[in-house]
Amino acid sequence: MAHGTPPFNALYAFIITAKHLNLTYAANELFVTQGAVSRQIASLESFLGFKVFFRHARGLTLTAKGAEILPDINVAFQQLLETTKHAMKATGEIKLKATTCSTRWLIPHLVKLQNDYPDLHVALSVSTDHDVDFSKEDFDAAIIYTEDPINFTENALLANELTIKLFDEVLCPVVAPSLIESTKIFDINRHTFLHPTEDKKDWQLWINKTKQNEIIMKNNQHFETMGLAISAAIQGLGVTIADLNLLTEDIRMNRLRQIISSTVPTGASYYLKLKSSHTATSAIETFIEVLTGNQ
């Protein structure tokens, strides 16, 4: 039995070869020659003092000893890969600009980022401005809102793609639980309609699309932003129309309830916009993974 440091390259070659049970396929995945894979396996068998594969004309099969050690070696390599991946992405600072209303969706993601990567800091600036100009504004990334579709390739996370779609705006009416529980039958027309803008276009779009013609907006309150309208609804001021994506945490925490299940897309969307010179950094890659739910 050999002693000393295990041949890690040979161990990895063993994992890949065991997956395919074919030297040619293993060589293709490892980007080496078939002969190089054979030498790695021979090196491992020399170190271990026993065979890990039986060679046949049509391929390979694991020996009893090879099958016995494979699961533990595989787990050990996965742990090693996760540890190094975490270490590589654990530090940095991102200067982020976000639209005011998007923060309701953003904050839970920042909490996850802080918990999983405590050394990665996000300096957040909030604005009612819906876009960003990186040539004039000192940000690494921005969450923007636009009614104009942006051409992009989904899941393209590096320098060739500067914009990633986060979600489409989808409207639904919500109200504080206290207003629902104060009456046996919830009559929406008896309550104040809260509007996220100075006009009534969001409510009117939802009513028209869902054909809720019985709804009459008699009492109305207008706000400058959707965030303010949502906050007012939580306090029990009335019924608001808002993007369902922004309400996820409020609904989960029972601060708001969706009173009618019908939802209506507005055609607008939220995007993550990246400064081209920063898109390949490990901090940005981690940030993207957390925001897009890929981590």
Secondary structure, 3 states (H helix, E strand, C coil): CCCCCCCHHHHHHHHHHHHHCCHHHHHHHHCCCHHHHHHHHHHHHHHHCCCCEEEECCEEEECHHHHHHHHHHHHHHHHHHHHHHHHHCCCEEEEEEEECCCHHHHHHHHHHHHHHCCCEEEEEEEECCCCCCCCCCCCCEEEEEECCCCCCCCCCCCCCCCEEEEEEEEEEEEECHHHHHCCCCCCHHHCCEEECCCCCHHHHHHHHHHCCCCCCCCCEEECCCHHHHHHHHHCCCCEEEEEHHHHHHHHHCCCCEECCCCCEEEEEEEEEEECHHHCCCHHHHHHHHHHCCCC
